[in-house]
Amino acid sequence: MNNLTSKKNTLGSFFSKIFAMDSIKSIIASLVCILGGFLVGAVILILLAAFTNDIPLYEAFSGLSILLSGPFASGNLKDILFNLGDMLLESAPLMMTGLSVAIAFKTGLFNIGAPGQYLMGAMTALLIALSVPKPDNAALAFVYWLIAFLAAIVAGMLWGAIPGLFKAIFNVNEVIVCIMTNWIAANVVSWVFKASGDKFINFTETKVNFIRPTYTNGVATPKLGLDKLFPGSNIDISIFIVIIIAIGMYILINKTTFGYELKACGFNKNAAKYAGMNEKRNIIISMAIAGGLAAGGAALWYLNGKNDFLWNTYSMLPSEGFNGIPTALLASNNPIGVIFSSIFLRYIDKGGFNLAGYTAFNEYVSDLIIAMIIYFSGFSKFIRDLLSRKKAEEKRLKAPIEAAKEKGENK
C-alpha cells in the first residue's frame, strides 16, 4: 500500500513539474485557443446549414471534417501532394512575419510595421533579381539569388530600425510610427516601379499591374528536387531556410547574453537600464531584426520564380504582414512555436479551399474559423497566466501539508 502511494506521489510530482514548465503552459494555451476557434466554427457551420434551405444539416459536420483534414481532403494522391507542397511554400513568408512580430514582442514592442517591411523586402529582392544579367549556370544563379535575398533583409532592417529609432530616442509609440512607415513603404514601392518604366512590368502575360516573376531572368530559389516530391506545386527550399532561421532566433533569444538583454528590456526597460544595459540600442536592434525577418519572408516568396508581385500597392498592404500577428500570438511569441502555428494556419486554409469543392459551403467559411482562432489567440496570455495562478495557489495550499509531513519525519 505504501509503495502504491509512493508511486502515485512520484507520478503526481512528475506531472506537476511538467505542467509547471512555461513551454507546456504555452502549448496548452494554444490548444485551448484552437479548440475554441473550432467549436465556434462548428456552431457557425451548423447554423448556416440549419437556416439555409440548400444545405443539409449533415454537411456541417462534413465541412468541419474537411477543414480538419486540410490538404488531405483534396481527393487523389496527386492533388494531396500538390496542396501539401503549396501549403509548405505559403507557410514560409507567414513564418517569417510571425517571427518578426514575436522578436519585437520579446523586447516589449509591437511591430505592426511588418507589412511595410515586407514590401521593402519584396521591392529590393525583385529590383536586384530582375536587373542582373541572366546567369549562364546554376552556381551564378544561386549567387544572384543570395545577393537579392540578403539585400532584401538589409533593406527590411533599415526600414524596421526607423520605428525603433523614434521609440528609443524620442519615446514615440512604435505603433504610430509603424503605421506611418507602412503607407510610406507602399507609396515608395509604387513610385519606384512606376519610375522604372516598362522594365519590370509583366507585359508578356498581360499582367500590367504585376512585376514579372524572377524565372524570366533565370534567378529563383533552388528547389533541390522538392518539385518532384510534390509534383505540380511551386515548392522550393524556403521552408527549410525559414525553419533554420526560426531555430537561430530561438537560440539568440534564449541562449545568448544579447537575447537576455532583449527580454530584460521587454520586461522593464528602466530596470534594464539600471542594470547597465543599453536599452535604447536594444530597442533599435530588436526592431531592425524584426524588419529584416519580415523583408526576408517577402524575398523568399517573390524569389520563388513563379509568384507575381502587385506593384501598384499604394491602396493596400500585404496581408502576410498582418497575419504575422496572430501567428506570433498563437505561438506565445516562441520562435519554435511560430513554425507550427504558421503551418497550422496554412493547413486550415487549405482545408477551406477544399470546402468549396466538396460541400455547399464556400471557402471563406475557413477564413471565418481562422478569424475565430485568431480571436481566441488573443486570450493565450490570459490562459497561461490563469494556469500559473492555479499552480501557485495549489503550491500555497500544499505548503502547510508538506511542512507538517517534514516535521513529522524529523521527529
FENVEN-V541129 format. One record per backbone hydrogen bond with DSSP energy under -0.5 kcal/mol. CO is the residue of the C=O (numbers start at 1). NH is the residue of the N-H. If there is no record, write none. Layout:
co:nh
CO:NH
CO:NH
This chain:
co:nh
1:5
2:6
3:7
4:8
5:9
6:10
7:11
8:12
9:13
10:14
11:15
12:16
13:17
14:18
15:19
16:20
17:21
18:21
21:25
22:26
23:27
24:28
25:29
26:30
27:31
28:32
29:33
30:34
31:35
32:36
33:37
34:38
35:39
36:40
37:41
38:42
39:43
40:44
41:45
42:46
43:47
44:48
45:49
46:50
47:51
49:52
52:55
54:56
56:59
57:60
57:61
58:62
59:63
60:64
61:65
62:66
63:67
64:68
65:69
66:70
67:70
69:72
70:73
71:74
74:76
76:80
77:81
78:82
79:83
80:84
81:85
82:86
83:87
84:88
85:89
86:90
87:91
88:92
89:92
89:93
90:94
91:95
92:96
93:97
94:98
95:99
96:100
97:101
98:102
99:103
100:104
101:105
102:106
103:107
104:107
104:109
105:108
109:111
110:112
111:114
113:117
114:118
115:119
116:120
117:121
118:122
119:123
120:124
121:125
122:126
123:127
124:128
125:129
126:130
127:131
128:131
128:132
137:141
138:142
139:143
140:144
141:145
142:146
143:147
144:148
145:149
146:150
147:151
148:152
149:153
150:154
151:155
152:156
153:157
154:158
155:159
156:160
157:161
158:162
159:162
159:163
160:164
161:165
162:166
163:167
164:168
165:169
165:170
166:170
166:172
167:171
173:177
174:178
175:179
176:180
177:181
178:182
179:183
180:184
181:185
182:186
183:187
184:188
185:189
186:190
187:191
188:192
189:193
190:194
191:195
192:196
194:197
196:199
200:212
201:203
202:207
203:206
206:208
207:202
207:210
209:311
209:312
210:202
211:309
213:216
214:217
214:219
215:218
217:135
218:220
222:237
223:226
225:228
225:229
226:230
228:231
230:233
236:239
237:240
237:241
238:242
239:243
240:244
241:245
242:246
243:247
244:248
245:249
246:250
247:251
248:252
249:253
250:254
251:255
252:256
252:259
256:260
257:261
258:262
259:263
260:264
261:265
262:266
263:267
264:268
268:272
269:273
270:274
271:275
272:277
273:276
277:279
278:282
279:283
280:284
281:285
282:286
283:287
284:288
285:289
286:290
287:291
288:292
289:293
290:294
291:295
292:296
293:297
294:298
295:299
296:300
297:301
298:302
299:303
301:304
302:214
302:305
303:221
305:215
309:211
309:311
311:313
313:316
318:321
318:322
319:323
320:324
322:325
322:326
323:327
324:328
325:329
326:330
327:331
328:333
329:332
331:334
333:335
334:338
335:339
336:339
336:340
337:341
338:342
339:343
340:344
341:345
342:346
343:347
344:348
345:349
346:350
347:351
348:352
349:353
350:354
351:355
352:356
353:357
354:358
355:359
362:365
363:366
363:367
364:368
365:369
366:370
367:371
368:372
369:373
370:374
371:375
372:376
373:377
374:378
375:378
376:379
377:380
379:383
380:384
381:385
382:386
383:387
384:388
385:389
386:390
387:391
388:392
389:393
390:394
391:395
392:396
393:397
394:398
395:399
396:400
397:401
398:402
399:403
400:404
401:405
402:406
403:407
404:408
405:409
406:410
407:411
